[in-house]
Amino acid sequence: MAFMKRRFSLLAACLALAAPATASAACAPGAYGDGAGGLVVLTPAATTSPPGQRYLLLDGRRGALGGADAPVVCDGEVLSYAASEGRTTALSRIATQETPADFTSAGTRLVGQLIEPAGPVDPHRPLVVLVHGSERTMAVAAIYGQMLAAQGISVFAYQKRGTGESEGEYTQNFELLADDAAAALIQARRMAAGRFGRSGFFGGSQGGWVAPLAATRTQADFVAIGFGLVVSPIEEDREQLLDEARTLRLAPDAVAQVERLSKASARLMRTHFTEGFDDLARVRAEIGDAPWAQTINGEHSGDMLRMSDADLRRIGRARFDNLELIWDYDAEAALRNLKAPLLWVLAAEDRAAPIGATRAILSKLSAAGQPIDAYLFPDTDHGMVEFRTDAEGNRISTRITDGYLRLLADWIKQDVHGRYGRAEKLTR
């Protein structure tokens, strides 16, 4: 499904690594610190050959451990970090207590893990449940979990239904996923009883639809969202199409055709491919062999445009409408019902989730008195990644933008202070 594949590929790309260029002894996965604010998280890189490890620094730099330009070196369980000033600093493993968990949601067994900083019990430590994007693996959650735990936060991460060891069928039904996230928070509170204060959610990407809804069902104390949307999946497709039309500098008549394409594909999605075939066929004939028709995408409309009517009727629903997505999901209504403080972090150049409508809605809700802290990081794409653009116009992610990982942790701890990279505060 285009919705899932495109979103997952962009989110995974923000943490993807090349194979190590040189050999490096493996250190234990986890977080390492120097006691002065320097943090590095190591996780397995299963896709490398031979299997290696990847690193993520608190400032967002990441790569393959053992790579020629890697500032992190591991040798016999000793991790060292080469600072830009030429200094080398030794980093020690940050101890955590990791407790496996099984819990049930909607009659389905789900599997998770509670990660707590080791040391004295702190009854005021925040507890956060990580809510997935559309990915089917724990790789992203593992890195975020370790990075947040290294900054003094207890983290509960779980495998989405139908993925990993969790039972059930994989789905993108926000209502069901919100029930799962709510059940995860109940389980996390039970396991960490007496060892936490505030508790809530952090969701990235698709988690921006799921986490606020889950929070309304569990009396969460906070919700943090990174690079999510406050529009429906259908509206997301439309915004992507129009964003691409602006990039292509299409003439007004072509932009009007793009709008009609969006409307026709939306009717097919809303009716689960029972109505709208003739509308799309008319749009397809109107667009004809326009050069832009071969490259425009959106989440699904571009692929539908380039399919024949016969193929669309035969396999369209199986390809585009197979994961119980709520196409007209009212994300703004979920935020209006949310009483807990909300952090929303936007990527200014987000191609997968264009921010125009989301930014306007957040501003409107904030002006109406809702407790929303919104931040914008310039020159970033989906996943809060900085990028370079190659000769063909493709974006190549380079790093997570500096300040984002610190902002998440400090906001959850109610300790926001100073600057966070180049972030611009939009509300409150």
Secondary structure, DSSP 4 states (H G I P E B T S, - for coil): -HHHHHHHHHHHHTT--PPPSS--PPPPSEEEE-SSS-EEEEEEETTSSS-EEEEEETTS-EEETT-TT-SEEEETTEEEEE-TTS-EEEEEEPPEEEEEEEEEETTEEEEEEEEEE-SS--TT--EEEEE--S-SSSHHHHHHHHHHHHTT-EEEEEPPTTSTT--S-----HHHHHHHHHHHHHHHHHHTTTS-S-EEEEEETTHHHHHHHHHTTTT-SEEEEES--SS-HHHHHHHHHHHHHHHHT--HHHHHHHHHHHHHHHHHHHTTSSS-HHHHHHHHHHHTT-GGGGT--TTTHHHHHHS-HHHHHHHHHHHHS-S---TT--HHHHHHT--S-EEEEEETT-SSS--HHHHHHHHHHHHTT--EEEEEETT-BTTTEEEEE-TTS-EEEEEEPTTHHHHHHHHHTT---S--TT-EE---
